[in-house]
Amino acid sequence: MKLVEQIKSHSSKWIKTKGKQYQNFYWQKGYGSFSANPTQVEIVKNYIKNQEEHHRNKTFKDEYEAYLKKYKIDYNEKYVWD
């Protein structure tokens, strides 16, 4: 938890030094961590590269909940979205 907190804090400060267009950048409250099969790294890279377009059709919340359901991960919405 501390590692993620530090990454978010330092990266937020760093991005704000990259120009006025980033002065209002803030991370969301929470975070999630996922691993990827090394054979699927290119798929993950392409997903990240096209994420903005992808989320025009499906919200992050919808996608995340579908992922949790697909892999039968129990969760409490109070802790996921608050």
PAKE-956882 format. One line per 3 residues: their letters; for each residue y, z, x of N, C-alpha, C, O. Coordinates in Angstrom, 3 decimals. Atoms other than C-alpha are relative to their C-alpha. Layout:
A = Y Z X Y Z X Y Z X Y Z X; ... $
This chain:
MKL = -1.171 0.000 0.811 0.000 0.000 0.000 1.257 0.000 0.871 2.215 -0.716 0.581; -1.155 -0.069 -0.902 2.408 0.856 2.820 0.234 -1.338 0.693 1.378 -1.755 0.876; -0.124 1.299 -0.659 1.686 -2.451 4.557 0.699 -1.003 -0.909 1.620 -1.697 -0.478 $
VEQ = -0.614 0.928 0.949 2.567 -4.461 1.447 1.463 0.370 -0.219 2.325 -0.507 -0.282; -1.381 -0.460 0.172 5.688 -2.345 0.940 0.872 -0.458 1.179 1.991 -0.929 0.976; -0.759 0.409 -1.185 6.817 -3.077 4.505 0.171 -1.514 0.062 1.248 -1.998 0.409 $
IKS = -0.084 1.463 -0.003 6.039 -6.797 4.242 1.050 -0.458 -1.007 1.883 -1.309 -0.696; -0.969 0.382 1.030 8.020 -7.078 1.012 1.421 0.364 0.427 2.346 -0.429 0.247; -1.318 -0.452 -0.418 10.932 -5.087 2.413 0.562 -0.869 1.121 1.691 -1.352 1.031 $
HSS = -0.475 0.764 -1.159 11.187 -6.916 5.740 0.190 -1.484 -0.328 1.152 -2.105 0.124; -0.140 1.420 0.333 10.603 -10.379 4.297 1.184 -0.233 -0.934 1.843 -1.270 -0.852; -1.143 0.115 0.899 13.202 -9.779 1.587 1.302 0.023 0.799 2.205 -0.775 0.546 $
KWI = -1.196 -0.067 -0.867 15.793 -8.781 4.207 0.130 -1.280 0.823 1.231 -1.804 0.993; -0.020 1.207 -0.837 14.825 -11.764 6.373 0.464 -1.221 -0.792 1.330 -1.964 -0.331; -0.338 1.200 0.772 15.059 -14.396 3.627 1.473 -0.009 -0.377 2.081 -1.074 -0.485 $
KTK = -1.421 -0.074 0.364 18.525 -13.161 2.688 0.916 -0.409 1.152 2.099 -0.676 0.940; -0.794 0.473 -1.144 19.698 -14.094 6.194 -0.031 -1.521 0.106 0.647 -2.093 0.959; 0.203 1.450 -0.102 18.693 -17.724 5.552 0.949 -0.820 -0.864 0.802 -2.040 -0.950 $
GKQ = -0.988 0.755 0.756 21.586 -18.662 3.300 0.350 0.647 -1.320 -0.379 1.491 -1.841; -0.492 -0.581 1.258 23.576 -17.856 0.193 -0.952 -0.221 -1.164 -1.022 0.609 -2.070; 0.912 0.274 1.110 20.977 -19.462 -2.068 -1.098 1.060 -0.122 -1.780 1.126 -1.145 $
YQN = 1.035 -1.036 0.032 18.667 -16.536 -1.187 0.565 1.410 -0.170 -0.189 2.382 -0.136; -0.605 -1.333 0.042 21.141 -13.668 -1.581 -0.495 0.852 -1.165 -0.438 2.080 -1.092; 0.512 -0.753 1.153 19.653 -12.686 -4.963 -1.521 0.043 -0.051 -2.103 0.307 -1.103 $
FYW = 1.466 -0.026 -0.043 16.020 -12.877 -3.834 -0.497 1.441 -0.078 -0.019 2.315 0.645; 0.657 -1.299 0.096 13.908 -9.906 -4.887 -1.463 -0.228 -0.342 -1.797 -1.122 -1.120; 1.414 0.046 0.338 10.170 -9.371 -4.984 -0.211 0.644 -1.355 0.582 1.481 -1.788 $
QKG = 0.381 -0.683 1.228 8.500 -8.441 -8.238 -0.440 1.412 0.358 -0.691 1.703 1.528; 0.355 -1.392 -0.245 7.610 -4.754 -8.628 -1.375 0.159 0.657 -1.503 0.804 1.698; 1.370 -0.228 -0.449 3.865 -4.947 -8.124 -0.480 -1.030 0.990 0.303 -1.817 1.522 $
YGS = 0.617 0.967 -0.895 1.491 -6.932 -6.000 -1.492 -0.065 -0.276 -2.073 0.835 -0.884; 1.450 0.158 0.092 -2.039 -8.212 -5.918 -0.487 -0.570 1.311 0.288 -1.168 2.057; 0.562 0.504 -1.245 -4.326 -9.113 -3.083 -1.297 -0.735 -0.315 -2.146 -0.240 -1.055 $
FSA = 1.188 0.812 0.240 -6.944 -11.830 -3.071 -0.490 -0.560 1.318 0.288 -0.743 2.255; 0.551 0.664 -1.172 -9.240 -13.318 -0.515 -0.460 -1.387 -0.410 -0.677 -1.666 -1.590; 0.450 1.363 0.270 -10.293 -16.919 -0.214 -1.115 -0.355 0.965 -1.112 0.051 2.127 $
NPT = 1.077 0.508 -0.828 -13.422 -18.535 1.080 0.607 -0.913 1.069 1.396 -1.795 0.730; -0.573 0.850 -1.056 -12.581 -20.115 4.477 -0.186 -1.497 -0.238 0.599 -2.303 0.261; 0.215 1.426 0.270 -13.996 -23.412 3.223 0.972 -0.535 -1.040 1.053 -1.745 -1.254 $
QVE = -0.920 0.421 1.054 -11.357 -23.462 0.475 1.476 0.216 0.369 2.339 0.247 -0.507; -1.373 -0.243 -0.448 -8.231 -22.856 2.567 0.931 -1.140 -0.425 2.061 -0.883 -0.840; -0.846 1.135 0.390 -6.899 -26.359 1.846 0.327 0.029 -1.497 1.435 -0.322 -1.902 $
IVK = -0.229 -0.119 1.439 -7.299 -25.798 -1.892 1.085 1.050 -0.261 1.974 0.841 -1.087; -0.989 -1.065 0.161 -5.304 -22.561 -1.607 1.373 -0.483 0.468 2.375 -0.228 -0.200; -1.274 0.536 -0.500 -2.599 -24.267 0.486 0.635 -0.946 -1.019 1.836 -0.874 -1.277 $
NYI = -0.515 0.943 0.997 -2.254 -27.033 -2.101 0.469 0.720 -1.257 1.469 0.334 -1.862; -0.412 -0.787 1.153 -2.095 -24.482 -4.904 1.389 0.605 0.246 2.269 0.526 -0.611; -1.288 -0.630 -0.332 0.762 -22.654 -3.168 1.102 -1.050 0.052 2.199 -0.832 -0.463 $
KNQ = -0.998 1.065 -0.129 2.572 -25.895 -2.371 0.445 -0.522 -1.363 1.613 -0.868 -1.535; -0.300 0.547 1.324 2.416 -27.025 -6.018 0.167 1.071 -1.077 0.101 0.777 -2.270; -0.039 -1.118 0.944 2.836 -23.606 -7.612 1.114 -0.131 -1.036 0.899 0.158 -2.213 $
EEH = -1.113 0.115 0.949 6.234 -24.279 -9.176 -0.343 -0.972 -1.126 -0.123 -0.680 -2.301; 0.391 0.996 1.006 4.962 -27.400 -10.937 -1.139 0.531 -0.876 -1.129 0.373 -2.097; 1.158 -0.553 0.697 1.702 -25.693 -11.868 0.432 0.998 -1.082 -0.117 0.999 -2.183 $
HRN = -0.420 -1.044 0.937 3.536 -22.805 -13.571 0.934 -0.509 -1.091 1.374 0.268 -1.939; -0.707 0.589 1.142 5.480 -25.172 -15.792 -0.947 -0.131 -1.188 -0.518 -0.108 -2.341; 1.005 0.195 1.040 2.234 -25.636 -17.727 -0.733 1.280 -0.380 -1.228 1.409 -1.500 $
KTF = 0.731 -1.244 0.241 0.703 -22.183 -17.430 0.740 1.118 0.718 0.983 1.034 1.922; -0.750 -1.091 -0.628 2.551 -18.927 -16.823 -0.881 0.751 0.988 -2.109 0.709 0.913; 0.744 -0.821 -0.951 1.581 -16.672 -13.963 -0.816 1.054 -0.744 -1.971 1.312 -0.405 $
KDE = 0.700 -1.037 0.761 0.676 -13.976 -16.482 -1.266 -0.555 -0.640 -2.324 0.068 -0.557; 1.178 0.617 0.621 -1.673 -16.306 -18.378 -1.072 -0.312 1.044 -2.258 -0.061 0.828; 0.951 0.350 -1.053 -3.268 -17.509 -15.166 -0.676 1.244 0.575 -1.887 1.255 0.792 $
YEA = 0.520 -1.236 -0.575 -3.676 -13.989 -13.772 -0.999 0.663 -0.943 -2.064 1.107 -0.515; 0.913 -0.611 0.970 -5.237 -12.652 -16.972 -1.298 -0.794 -0.121 -2.373 -0.211 -0.262; 1.207 0.838 0.048 -7.646 -15.604 -17.086 -0.895 0.265 1.213 -2.120 0.308 1.099 $
YLK = 0.740 -0.299 -1.234 -8.652 -14.864 -13.486 -0.727 1.340 -0.142 -1.911 1.445 0.175; 0.613 -1.319 0.176 -9.280 -11.189 -14.277 -1.174 -0.056 -0.972 -2.211 0.564 -0.737; 1.078 0.133 0.987 -11.367 -12.119 -17.324 -1.179 -0.790 0.554 -2.336 -0.422 0.349 $
KYK = 1.055 0.848 -0.563 -13.298 -14.846 -15.504 -0.921 0.800 0.917 -2.140 0.630 0.888; 0.791 -0.767 -0.961 -14.412 -12.403 -12.808 -0.319 1.413 -0.489 -0.746 2.275 0.278; 0.354 -1.265 0.654 -14.861 -9.512 -15.270 0.590 1.207 0.731 -0.100 2.192 0.997 $
IDY = -0.707 -1.089 -0.659 -12.274 -7.317 -13.565 0.713 0.824 -1.067 1.592 0.322 -1.767; -0.644 -0.882 0.964 -11.301 -4.350 -15.712 1.416 0.304 0.458 1.657 0.517 1.646; -1.378 -0.333 -0.335 -7.581 -3.691 -15.850 0.692 0.614 -1.199 0.285 0.423 -2.345 $
NEK = -0.822 -0.609 1.031 -5.030 -1.739 -17.795 1.353 -0.698 0.049 2.037 -0.661 1.072; -1.254 0.766 0.022 -2.035 -3.838 -18.870 1.200 0.847 0.409 2.162 0.333 0.980; -1.100 -0.896 -0.366 0.209 -0.819 -18.382 0.278 -0.064 1.502 1.433 -0.020 1.927 $
YVW = -0.169 -0.006 -1.457 -0.396 -0.980 -14.630 0.172 -1.405 0.563 0.656 -1.567 1.684; -0.115 1.374 -0.491 -0.490 -4.753 -14.323 1.383 -0.555 -0.262 1.937 -1.234 0.603; -1.246 0.668 0.368 2.727 -5.711 -16.129 1.216 0.914 -0.072 2.330 0.414 -0.229 $
D = -1.176 -0.886 0.047 4.959 -2.613 -16.143 0.622 0.192 1.363 1.616 0.907 1.492 $
